[in-house]
């Protein structure tokens, strides 16, 4: 049986069919479900083995990238998504979807506990008020970034990035992809980093690190390892002909393996 993947579609999502294509190639039965339909049938989520929050400009990124979609996730699907995650089912949020997972507190998954600790510091007078423990904010260069970058897996804990030995080459397209944390994020949460084509460290250098993210972080995971959020778009390099240098024989760096990992894990549930 092919595992069923629910690809959440909100107003402004524009990479939903791309990620459905990637999941289908990886061996899943990928189905796009509009957010309003899911809102009317909340139990529908339990019928799926994977959940995908794709990229795009949900609600035109009004009030900030991914913020309104995050409010939908928190207001209408908090219990359902929490149960999905706790069951160990794979979840992935890409670009705008990553922003939504972070701002909904689903990633890194310890946000509520960290917020409690932060509030205790504020009460003691040792800390200034802060609204976010981790966030994705405006790119350091101050403008929209659309370019191809290189990604490296640094986590064997995350089911999506496990055994990804090859550097992934794929595009990014965002204005608010700068990952920042007000506390040192635990290494177990770091799943993907921006690197040079040979896999060596970006060392924060632009444009290898395209947005100024701390520690060159491109993607994070929860402690359980079944939820992944990342800014780049591996779903846009699943065929050799998508590589910008394919006419010169470039065939490496496909993002398909990442989706194959998620589907393989879901099949075993």
N, C-alpha and C positions, 0 to 999 in steps of 0.2 A: 504494500500500500504506500502510495506517495503521501508524505506529510502535507497537511493543508496549511498554507501560509496566508494570513490576512494582511493585506496591504491597505492601510488606512488612507482614505482619500478625503482631504479637506479642501475648501475653496483656496485655490492658489497652488496646490501641490502640482508639480510638473515633472517629477521623475518617477512617478508611480508605475508607469508602463515599462520604464527602463529596468526598475528593480524586479518587476514581475517577470520580465524576460530573463534576468539573471537567475532568479529562483527556479524558473521552469527548466533552464539549462542545467541547473544543479540537481534537478530531480524532484522538485516540489510541485504541488498543485497550487499555484498562486492565484488568489482571487482579490480583486479590488473591491473594497466595501466603503461607500460614502459614510462620512462621520454621522450624518443625520440618520442613516439607516441603522447604524450600530447603536445610536442613542435610543432608538425605538425598540431595539431588540438586544438588550445588553447581554443576554445569555448567549448570544451568537458567538462571542469571543471564546467561550469554553469549548466550542466545536473545532477550534484550530490548534495547531501545534507550534506555529511560529507567528510572531507579530512584527510587522514592519511599519515604521513611521518614516515615510520617504521624504526626499528633499523637495524644495520649491520655495514658494513665498506664501505660506499659509496666511489667509486673511490679509494679504498684501503686506505682511509684516507690520501691520499697524500696532503702535505702542511698543514696538521692538520685535526683533526676529524670534519667531516661535512662541512669543508670550501668550497670545490669545489661544493658540492650539494647546499650550500647556495648561491654561485655565480650563479648557474643555476636558482634558484628560483628568485633571484634578477634580472638577465639579461633577462630571457625569460618569466617569469610569474608574474612579479611584479604587473601589473594592475589587472590580473585575480585573484591572491591570495588576493590582497587588497580588491577587490570587494566582494570576498567570505567571508572574515572576517567581512567587514563592514555590510554585509547582516545578520550577526549574526549566520552564519552556523558554526557548530562544527568543530574544527580543533584540531588534536592531533599529536604531534611529540614525538617519543619514542627513547631514547638513541641517536643514531646517528641523528635521526630525530629532537630531541630536540636541539642538537648542531647546526643543520642546521637552525632551526627557530630562534635561538638566533643570529647566525652570519649573518643571512639575515635581522636582525632588526625587525622581525615579533613579537618576544617576547623580553622584556615584553610589547612592543608596544609603549612605550614612549621614545624609544632610540633616535630618531631623535631630539625630544625636549630637552632631556638631553644633547645630543651632542652639540646642539646650545649653551646651557648654559655653557658647558665645554669649548667650543671654546672662549666664551666671557671671561671666567676666564683666559685662556691662553693669550688672547690679552691684558688683563690688567696686565699681569706679575705675577698674583697670583697663577698660577697653571702650573704644568709641562704638556707637551703634553701627551695625552693618546689616544690609538687607540680604546679602547672598554669601554663602560659604564658597561655592564655586560658581562661575558664570562664564558666558561667552559674550564678549563685548566687541567694540569696534576694532577693526584691523589697525595694527600699529601704524601703518602707512597712511591711514585715513581715507582709504578709498576701496571700492569693490575690487576683488582679486579674482581673475579668471585665467588660470594657467595650469599646466600639467606639473605635478609634483611627484615625489617618491616617498613611499611609506615603508616602515619596517615594524614588524611585530616584536614586542618586548615582553609579551605575556604568554605563558603556557597555562595560566589559570583560566583565561577567557576561551570559551568553546569556539568562538568565531575565528580567533587568530591562532589557535593551537597548531603547531607544526607548519606555520607559514615561514618557510626558510627563505623564499625568494622575495626581494624587494618588489612591492606593488607600485606600478606607475599608473597614475590616473589623474583626472582633472579635479580642480577645486573651483567653486564659483560662489563666493559669499562676501558680504560686507561686514559681518559680525561673527568672525570665527576665532577670535583671539581668546583662547582659554586661559583663565586666571583663577587662582585659588587664594583665599585669604589665610589659609593654613596650609602647611606642607601636606600635599596629597600623598597618601600611602602608595608605595611603589606597586602594590598589588592591584591598584585601580588603573594604572597606566597600561594601556593595551597597544597603542600605535603611536609612533613618533615620526616627524618629518626628518628625512635623511638625504644625503647626496645619492646620486645614481649608483655609486658603488657600495652603499649601505653605511658609509661613514657619517659621523655625527654632523648635524647642521650647525650646532653651536649657536643657535639663535640668529644665524645670518640670513638676511633677506636676499633673494626671494626663496631660498631653500626652505626656510621657515616662512611661509607666505603671509602670516598674520601677527606674528609676535607672541604666539602662545608660550607660556612658561614651560621650561624643560622640553621645548619643541613638541609638546603634546598635540597629537592629531586625533586621538580617540581614547576613551576611557571605558572601563567596565565596572560592574558591581562586584562585591566580595564573592558572590556565588559564581560569577563568571559567565552567566547566561545572558546578560544584558550588555550590549555594546552600543556606544554612540561615537560617531566619527564625523568630521567635517568634510573630508574628500569624498569623491564619488566613484568607488570601485565598480559600481554597476555600469559605468560608462567606459569600462575597458574589460569586456568579456569576450570580444572577438579580436583576432589579430589585426583586422583592417581598421579598427578604431584607434590604434596607436598612431600618433602623428608622424612617426618615421617608418610606418609599415612598408612604404614603397622602397625603402632602403634596407629592408630585410629585418627590421626590429620585430621580434616576436615575444620578448620577455615582459614580465611585469603584469600579467593578467590579474584582475581582481576576482575572477570566478572562484578560485580556491576558497576564498573567504565565505562565499555563499554555500559552497559545497560542504564546508565544515558545519555551518548552521543546520543545513538540511540533514546531513548525516546524523547529527546529534538528535534532532527532532525525530528521526525515524526510529531511534533506539528507545524513545520514551514509552 
